Amino acid sequence: MRGLIKKIYNPKTILFFIVGILLYVQFNITRWNRSQIFEWDVKVYYAYLPAAFIYGDLHMKYFDTIPEIADYAWYSLDPNGNRYLKGSMGVAIMYMPSFFAVHIWQWLTGGDMSGYSKPYQMAISLNALLFLYLGLLALYKLLCMFYKKSVSIITLILTVFATNILYYATNEPGLTHIYSFTLCSFFILYVVKWFHKPTLLTAFVIGLLLGVISLIRLPNLIIAVIIPLYGATSLEKLKQNMSLIFGNYFHCILVAVAFVLIWLPQLLYWKVVTGQYFFYTYGEESFNFANPQIFNLLFSYRKGWFVYTPLSLAAIAGIFILKERTRGFRMAIIVFLILQIYIASSWWCWWYGGCFGQRVMIDILPLMAIPLAAFVSYILAHINWRKILLSVVVAFILILNIIQSFQYRYTIIHWDSMTKKAYWHVFMKLHKPKDMAQYLEKPAYIYDKVPEEPSSE
């Protein structure tokens, strides 16, 4: 009996159980059953793979000659009319394990090898859960360096089921966020490992991770601030960190080499399709750093981080109760969080289109899990009535997130037009009110102006 309990309590078993729940949800939603995984931005991220490995045409002219896949074409045009993919290829790199596995299977079984049939879509959907499992495992190992196993496991459960990871792992698994979460989990883990025992291999892995993280979403490159700030509890300690980093100059070179190796295919792709090694793919879309929408990013009913992911407040509170062993993260977390909020709120579309909550903040959840674990540890230590009350609040937040994920999936919560009145009108409701439309307010969008493709005549 004791052996059975030990197996059940095994963290890998618990992580399998967590991912198993998400898999069950995937199996029982419309997107899966109707092969609706390749939609919106996913069309762009994924297109690198069939273009390079199936059709051998980075200019994507094959969309014109194969009607069956024409609906999956979503490319932009440069000033010369050349077709290019707006998103970088970081997510496509993460898709590769499942893409190649299903492509080989289709070849062996004589199946549809177009790259867009149902098996390919299922593979990409399952790929997200595979990487989420790996990311949770890395985050668990990181947390266990500083916290008890029970605290680490509870923190992981809250991170998945009390944030919008729940929605994006099940309903929109093709997007960037699960992969950014996983890569950031590994990045923080390897930074900590390097400071405990600097090795060339660890440095090289850090460079690779930093390369893919930035290739998925360039602003996430700011996670590199963790490197000098980890353990920097004073100015003297920061100086020691810098001496350690630059004292291992060959390690720094390896990080740079690994980073460039990851980015090299992207630069070559831009050169092939646009004639330039460095190419800004977002046209007129840009950041407005002089007018960041910080209040809206955090508090608005349209997409406020604190409104749709209130667990973030517990994580922020945890920053100020970090204990001796984790206090070295405090400065890194604070600086990174400030930069993340400032940059994310400066994007012209601070609500990031149709999405559940502030999806851009999923990327920072691995780092925020450290103070969240401190908050959980605080509750579990010496229970009193105040901590019981906090436990009830956290439990409510978990239930609220599950309900709001359901609401968003069935458009009870609108994808981009929520207001204060709309939010409270549907609060905790499982059916959309017939008068919902009168409470919504459509945001103003700015679209790229790209030239028409030149005629072949």
N, C-alpha and C positions, 0 to 999 in steps of 0.2 A: 504493500500500500504506500509506504514511504517513497519507494522508487517511482511509483506512478505519479505521485504528487510532485516529485522532483522533476520528472519529465514534463509535466504540465506547466510547472513554474519556469521551465527553461526559457530564456528570452527568445531563442529562435522559434520555439513553439508558439509563443505569444505573438511574435511578429508574423508568423504564418497565419495565425488566427485573424490578426488585424487585416492582412492582405486578403485573406479568404473572404472576409466580410465585404471588402471592396470589390472583389471578383464576383461575388454573388450579386451585388448591386449592378455591376456591369452587365451580367448575363440577363438581367431583368429590366433593362431600359430600352426605350425605342431606338436610340442611336445605334446600339449594338445590333439589334434585330433587323434594322433597316439599312445597315452598312452606311451610317452617317458619320463615320469617324473623320473622313477627309473633307472637312468643311472649313470655310473661312481661312484663317491664317495657316492652318495645317496643310492646306493645298500648296502653300508657298514653301513651308519647311520641308515637306516631303518630296517636292518635285525634283530636288537635286539627285535623288537616288535613281528613279526611272530614267531621268535625262542622261545620267552618266553611265549607268550599268545595264540598262535595258535597250534604250534607243540610241545611245551614243551621239546625242545631239544637245549640246548645252544651250543652243539657241532656241530650242523647244519648238521647232517647226512641225514636229510630228503631231502636235495637237490639231493642226489644220487638215491632216490626212486620215486621222483615226477618229471618226465620229463618236465611237463608244466612250472615249475618255475626254471629249471636248469640254464637258462640264467641269472637269477638274483643272482646267487651265486658268491660272491667275498669276499673271506676270505684269511687270511694268515696262515702260519704254523710256529709253534715254533720249536726249535731244536728237540723236541721229536715227531714232526709230528702232534701235536694237532692243531685243527682249532681254530682261534680266529679272531675277528673283529679288524681291524687296527685302526679305529676311536673310540673314546670313546662315551658313550651313551647320552651325553648332548643333541644332536639334537633329538634323539629318545624320550627323555622326552618331548621335545617341540612338537613332532608329536602326542603325546598321545591323545589330545582332539579329533582330527579328526579321528585318527585311531579307537578309541573305538566307536565313533559315527557311522562310516560307517560299522564297524564290527557288531554292534548290528542291524543296518538296514539290512545288508545282512542276518543275522540270522532270523529276523522277516519276511523278504520277500522271503526267500528261495534262495537267490542269491549265487554267487560264494564266498566262504569264505576262499580261498587260501591265502589271504593277498596281492596278487599281481595283481588282476584283475583291470580293468579300474576304478571302483568306488573308490578303495583304492588310486590309483594314482591321481585321481581328488581331493580327500579329502586332500592329502598331499600338492597338489598345492594350494588349497584354504586356507589351514592352514597357509601358509606363509603370505597371504594377511591379514588374521585375526590378526596375531601377528604384522604385519607391522602397521596396524591401531592402535593397542594398543600402540605400540612403538611411533608412531607419536603423539598420544594423550598425552603420558607421556612427550615427548619432548616439546610439545606445553605448557603444564602446567609449565614445568621448565622455558621455555623462557619467559612466561608471568609473572614470578616472577621478571623479570629484564627489560623487553621490552614491548612496546605497542603491542596490539593484531595484528595490521596490519604488524608490523615488524616480529612478530613471524610466522604469516601465510606465508608471502613471503619467510621467511627462510625455512620453511617446504617444500614449493613448489620447491625451488631451491635444497634442499637436496635430494628430490626424483627424479626430472626430469633433474637436471644438474649434476648428479653423476651416477655411475654404479649401484646404487640401482635400477634404472629403468630397467636395463637389468635383474638383478638377481631376482627381484620380479616377473618378467613375464616369462622369458625364462628358468631360472634354479632355481625355487623356493624351491627346495628340499635341497639346499646347506645350509651351516651354517650361511651365512652372514646376512640375514634378522633377524634371531633369535638373533645373537650377537648384532646387531643394537638395537633391541627392549630391550634386557636385559640391555645393557649399558645405554640406555635412562632412564629406571626405576632406575638403580643403582645410577646414578648421582642425579636424583630427590630425592631419599630417603636419600642420603648422605646430601644433602642440608637441607632436612626436619629434619634430626637428629640434625644437628648443630643449627637449629633454635629452635627445641624443642626435646631434647633427650628423647626417650621413649624405653621401652623394646621391644615393637612390631616392631618399626622401625629398631632397631638393629637386631632383628631376621630376618626380611625381607632382610636387607643388607647382612647378612650371607648367606641366601638362594640364593640371586641373585649372589653373588660372587662365590658360589659353582657351580651354573649352568653355569655361564660365563666361568669359568675355565674348567668345564667338557666338554664344547663344543670345546674350544680351550685353552689349558693350558697357552700359552704365554699371553693371555688376562688378566691373573691374575694381571698384572702390573697396571690395572685400579685401584687397591687398593691404589695406591699412592695418589689418589684424597682425601682420607680420612684425612690424616694428613696435606695435602697441601691446602685444600680448605680454602680460606680466609687468607692464610699465606702471607701477604704483607710485612712482615719483620720477622727477626729472633725471635723477642719477640713474635710476633703473632703465629709463629710456636710452640714456647714453650708453649704458652697458649693452643693451639690445643692439644698438647701431654698431657698436664695436664688434659684437659677436657676428652680426650679419656680414659686415664688410671685411671682417677679419677672415671669414671663410669666402674669399673672393671667387674661388673656383666654383663654389656652390651657387653664387649669384650668376655666374656665367652659364651654368647648367640650367638654372631657372629661365634665363633669357632665351637660351637655345631651344628648350622645350616649348616655350611660349611661341616662338617664331615658327617652329615646325608645325604647330597646330594651325597657325594662321596662314601658312604658305598656300595650301590649296584654295583658300578663299581669295587671296590676292591673285592667284593664277586664273581663277574663274572670272573675276572682274576684268582681268586683262583680256581674256578670250572673248567675252561677250560685249565689253564696252570699250576696249582699247586702253583702259587705265588700270594701274595696279591698285590705286586707292580711289574709291568711288562712293559718294554719299547716296545711299539708295532711297532715302525717304523724301526726296523732292523738297517741297515747301514746308513739310512738317519739321518742327524743330522745338528746341527748348527756349523758354522765356525766363531766364534766370533772374531778370529784374522784377518779375512779378509772380513768384511762386504761390500756388494756391494751397498753402499749408493747412489752413483751417478746413477747407473743403476736403482735402485728402484725408484728414483725420476725423472730422466731425459731421460732414454733410450726410444727409439722408440719401443722396444719390449713390455715393460709393464710400462713405466714410469708413476708415479702417477700424476705428473704435466702435462704430455702429454695427458693422457686419462681422467684425472679429473682436468682440469685447474681451476675449482672452488675452489680447495684446496688452491690456491694462494691467493684468496680473503679472505678465512678463516684465513690463516696465517697472512695476512696484518691486519686483524681485531684484532689479539692478541695485537697489539701495540696501538690500539685506544679504548681499553676497558675503559668504564667510571667508575665512582666512585663505583656504585653498583656491577659491574661485575669484577672489578679489582682484586678481591680476587681469581678469577679463573686463573689469568695469570700464576702464578708459577706452578700450577697443570697442566695446558695445556702444558706449555713448557717442563716440566720434562716428562710428559706422552708421548708427541709427540717425543721427543728425544729417549726415551726408545723404543717406538714402531718402529720407523724407524731403529734403530740399530738392534733390535732383528729380525724384518721382513727381513732386508737385509742380515742377517747372515745365514739364512736358505740356505741349499745347493742349492735348486732350488728357487732362489730369484724371479723368474718370476711366480712361483706357477702354473706351468703346463699350460694347455689350459684354458685360462680365458680372460675376457674382462677387460683390465686395471689391476690395482693393487687391486684385490678383497679383499686382506687381510686388506686394509685400510678402507673398509666399516665399520669395527667394531668400528673405532674411530670417525665416523661422528657425533654421538650425542654430544661428547665433542667439536668437531670442530664447531658445529652449534652455540655455544655461541659466539665465535668471528665472525663467519659469520653474525650473527644477528647484531653485532656491526658495521660490514661493511655495511649492508643493512640500518641500522639506520643512519649511516653517509651520505649515498647517499640521503635518503629521507629528511634529515634536511637541510633546506635552499638551495634549488636546485640552482646550477650555472652551467656554461658550463663544468667545470671539472667533476662534478657529473653526468651531462647528458652523457658525454663521458663514464664514468664508467658504467652507466646504459646500454648503448649500448653494451659495452664489455660483461657485465654479460648476457644480452639477447642473444648475439652471442654464449656465452659458453653454454647456455641452448639448443639452436638450434643445436650446434655442438654435444653435448652429445646425443641428440635424433638421429641425423644422424649416429653418430658413433656406437650407440647401434644397429641400423638397419644394418650397415655395418658388424658388428661383427656377428650378427645373420645369415647373408647370406655369411659369409666367405670372404667378400670384405676386411675386416681387418682379417688377419690370427690369429688363436688362440695362436700361440707361436713363430712365425717365422718372425715377422715384423722387418723391417730395416728402416733407414731414407729414402732411396729411395722408398721403398714400401709405406711408410706412405704418402709421398707427391704425389706419383703416383696415389693414390686412394683418396686423400683428397677431401671430400664433394661429392664424386661420389656415385651414387646409383646402378651402375652396375659394376661387376668385369671385369677389363681389361683382355683380352686374354693372354697378356704377363706377367701377375702378378707373375708367378712362378719364373721368372729369378731375381726378386728383393728380394726374401725371403731367409732367412738364418736360418736353423734348429739348435736349441740349443742342447747341449750335455746333455743327461739324465743319471742318475745313478739309477739302479733298485735294489731292494732288492734281495739278494740271499737266498732263503729259501729252505730247504730240501724237497725232494719229499715225498709225503704222503706214509707211509709204506703200503706195499701190504697186502691184507687180506688173501693171500694164506699161 
